[in-house]
Amino acid sequence: MPTRIAVDAMGGDHSPEVVVEGAAMALAPNSRDLALLLTGPQERIAPLVQQLSDSDRARITIADAPEVIEMDESPATAIKTKTASSIHIGMGLCKAGEADGFVSAGNTGAVMAGGLFILGRLPGIARPSVIGYFPTLKGTCILVDVGTNVDCKAEHIVQFGRMGAIYAQEVLGAENASVGLLNVGEEPGKGNELAKEAYKALNQAEGLNFIGNIEGRDVMAHAADVVVCDGFTGNVLLKFAESVAGILPKMIGAEMMRLQMPPDEQAIVGKALQGVRARFDYKEFGGMPLLGVDGTVLIGHGGSDATAVKNMILAAETMISHKVSERIAASVQP
């Protein structure tokens, strides 16, 4: 039986055209046993699907969802009242066992709310969490939490570590994934009360490769495969990292002009910068998984293009095939 992934065809700034295009790109590798269910208004999606190849059309089903949750709508209200929306219908397919996962580049809050209200939390999980990706000198590390849970307790941060470690091992290939606590110093006694309590709880957690505190300067040096913190701190760090990819090339460009570097030298530096900047590109990461809900859910950037949609679908397929949700549930059972 193929892996069935529900795709929010109305999610993102450029839907539904780029979503259908990205869906076709995800189906391109013939070796993948994959079937897609596109959720959205039938009359808007069907003409786009009709333009695809016969083989792609055979693997795509349209699940009519006449309502759309807009980006500026209240997430909790919209997910409860717009039960015929593309997000609600997609989550419902997962809940009913008709889809194995759901991906959307739509209203982030609505997708998270749907994960909680429709799918529910995995047994034993107190706070589901969205992760963020950081390019490092050794590949990629992940940050948990990046804003889903602004106020946390120590036990929540331990669960972030467990969920993040499983994701890093199963999806990113990190063997015995290391977990570090983001703090203002490396010593165990550093930080506020939450950091101190979290350090103790992480240090006592069985089956977790906790390596201690790490500082912000150590994240991109890959001090740990998984970096854990409360959502307030994580969101600040993530937004700062996102700004670096856009600002640094501009600063270097201005400096090259000040130094009056020849155009050929500028081109060489620019090519190197382009390669570094690509490592920050959200399109390549395949969306952000919502870990801890009873199912596989990935949230994409609102500006996602077809490549980003393709990678989000394939990332969901990887999570499903590696049974990430099941492994997370097993990790928190007594």
N, C-alpha and C positions, 0 to 999 in steps of 0.2 A: 504494500500500500504506500502511495507517495506521501511525502511530508506536505501537509496542507497549511498554507500560511494566508491569513486574511490580511489584506492590504487596504488601508484607508485611501481610496482613490481621490478623495477630496482634501487630503491633508497637505498643507504647504502653500507657499505663495504662487506656485506655478502649476497647480493641479487643475484638471486631472491629466493634462497632456503629458507632463514629465513623469507622472506616476505610472501611466500605462507604458510609456517608453522604457522606464526603469524596470518594470515588471517583465517586459519582453527580454531585456538584457539579462535579467537574472535567470531566465529560462534557457538562454542560449547554450550553455554547456550541456550537451545531450546526455552526459553521464549522470546528471543530477536528477534524482527521482523526486520531482517537485511539482506541486499543483498550487495555483493561486486563486484566491477568492477576492475579487475587487469589490469593495463596498462603496456605494455612492448612488446617485440618481441614474437609473437605467438609461434614460434618454440621452444623457451626456457621455456616458462611458461606452455604450454599445458601438457608436460610430467609430470610436478610436480603436476599439478591439477588432472591429471588422477590417481595419487596415493592416493587421498583423498577419503573419504567415499562418497557413493551415495548422502547422504543428504547434505554434504558440496558442492559437485560439482553442485547440483541443485541450490545453492544460489550464485554461482560464475560465472561471465561472464568475458571473456578475451577481452579486447579492444586492438587490435593489434597496437603497437607503435614501429616500427622498429629502431628508433633512441634513443640514450641514451645521456643525458647530464652528462659528467664526472665531478668529484669533482673539478678538477683544471681548468675548463673552465670559461671564462668570463660570468657571469650570464646574463647580459643584451643582449649580442651578441648571446649567445646560445639560449635563450628563443625566440628570434626573428627569428633566422635562422633555428633552429631545430624544425620545426613545427610538425614533426612526432615523437617527443620525448615523453617518458612516462610522463614527467611533463606537457608538452604542451597539450597532448591529455587528460590527467586527468583534467586539468583546463578547457579545452574546453567542456568536458562532463558536468561540473558544470555550465558553462556559457549557455549551450544549454538546461539546465534543465533536463538532463538525469542522473545526480548525485546530491546528496544533500550536499556532502562535499568531500574534497580531503585531503589525508595524504601522506607524503613523508619523507623518511630519506635520501634523495638525496642532491644535491647541494643546500644549504640553500639560497644563493643569487638568484639562478634561481627560486626557489619556491616563494621567495618574489617578484622577478621581474614579475613572472607569475601572482601573485595575483594582482599586479598593472596594468600590460599591458593587461591581458586577462579578469580578473574579474572586475577590477576597484575599486575605493574607494566607500564606502557607502556615500550617500548624506550627506554633512555637515562635513565629516571627512577630516581633513587636512593632517594628518600623521598617516597611519596605523602603528601598533607597535607590536613587539613580546615581550612576557612576560617571566620572569624567576621565578622559584619557590625557596623558602627558607624554610627549616624545622625550626620550632620554638618550644618554650616550650609549646605552646598551639595548635600545629598542623602545618599548612602551611600558609605562607603569599606569596604574589606575588609582583614582582618588575617590574615596567613599566617606562622607556624603558630600554632594556638591550643591546642596540647597533644599533637598526634599524635607529634611528635618533640621530646622534651625536650632531648636532647643532639644538637647539630648541628655541622656543619662549614660553612665559608664557601661551598663549592660547593653545599651543600644549600639555603642561603639564596638563592643566585642562582636555583636552580630554583624555589623558592617564588615569587620575583619574576616569573619567566617565566610560571608557571602562573596566578598571580594576575592578571597583566596581561591575559592572554588571556581569563580569566573576566570581568574588569571590562569589557573591550571588547565581548565578544560578548553577555554577559547583562545587564550594567548600562548599557551604552551609553557607556562612557567612551572618548572618542576619544584614541588614543595614550596610554593609561593611564600615569600617572606612578607611580613606585615610590620609596618612601622607607624608609630603614633606621631602625628604632626604636632610639634611643640616648640616652645621658645628656647629650648636648650636640650642637650642630650642626656643630662643627668636625671635619674629617676625622680628626684624631688622637685623638678622644675614645673612651672605652669600654674594655672589656676586650679581650683578644687576639682573641676571636672577632669582636667588633664591628669591630675594626680590619682584620682579614683580610677580613671580609665586605664592608666598604666598598671595599677595593681591588678585590675580585673583581667587585662590582656595577658599579663605575666602569669596569671594563674589558670588561664584558659587551656584546657587539654586539647591536643591535636592541632594547635595553632603555632605556626613558626613565627612567633613574635620576636623581633630583634631590638625592641626598645624605641626610644624617642628619636625622631629625626627633625631637623630644622628645614625651613622653607628653602634654603640654598641647596639642600641635599636632594630635593625631589627630582630635578632633571639630571642629576648625576646618577640616578637610579640606585639610591640608597636602599630602596625596598620595592618589591613588585607591587605591593598594595599599600597605599597611604590612607590612614583613617583619621577622621576628625569630625567635629560637629558640622552641620550643614552651613551655618553662618560663616565659619572660617573657610570651609571648603569652597563656597561660592565666591568669596573674595579672591581666593587664590586662583580659581579657575578663570574668572573674568580678567584677572591681571595677565595670566598666561595667554589668553586669547588676544589681548591687546598687543602683546610682544610681537606676534606674527605680523601684525599690520604696521606697527610703529617702527620697529627696528629697521626694516628695509628703507623706510623714508629717511630715517636718521643717517643711515650709511650712505644713501644717495646724496643727501645734502653735504655730507663730509667729502664725498668724492668730487663734487662740484667745487667745494671750497679749495680742495687741493689741486683742482684743475687737472685731474687725471685724464689721460687720453681716452677717447671713446672705446678703443679696443680693450683697454684695461678695465674700464667700467663694465664692458660687456662680460668679461670673465668673472668679475666679482658678482655681477647681477645674476649670472647663471648659477653660481654657488649659492647665493641667497635664495634663489628660486627653489633649489633643491631642499634647503633647510625649511623654508616656508611651507613646502608641500607636506612636511611631516606634522604640521599643525592643522592641516586641512581636515575639517570635520567630515568631508565627503568620503574619506578613505577609511574611517573608523566604523562605518556601518551603524550609526545611531547609538544612543545610550540605552542600555538595558535597564528596565525597572525590576530590580532584584527583590525577591521576598513576596511577590504576589503569586497566586496559585495558577501559574501559566507563564508563557513566554511572551513578553511585551518589550518592544523596542521603540524609542522615541527619537525621531529625526529632527534636524534643524529645519525651521520654517522655510529657509531659502534653498532647500535641497533641490538638486538637479537630478537628471535621470541616473547618473552614476551613483549619487548618494542613495537614491532609492534602491538601486540594484544591490549595493553593498549592505544596506539595512536588511533586505530580504535574505541575503546569503548569511549574514550574521545571525539572524533568527534561526535559520536552518541549522547552523552550527550549534547554537545553544540547544536546540531541540534534539539533535542527534547525540549530543554529549550529555543529555539529561541533566542540564544545569539546575533546573528547578527542583527536580527530585533529589539531587545531591545536596542542595541547600536544605531541603526539608529534613533529610536524614541527619545533617550535621548539627541540628539544634534539638534533636530528640534526646531525651534522657537515656 
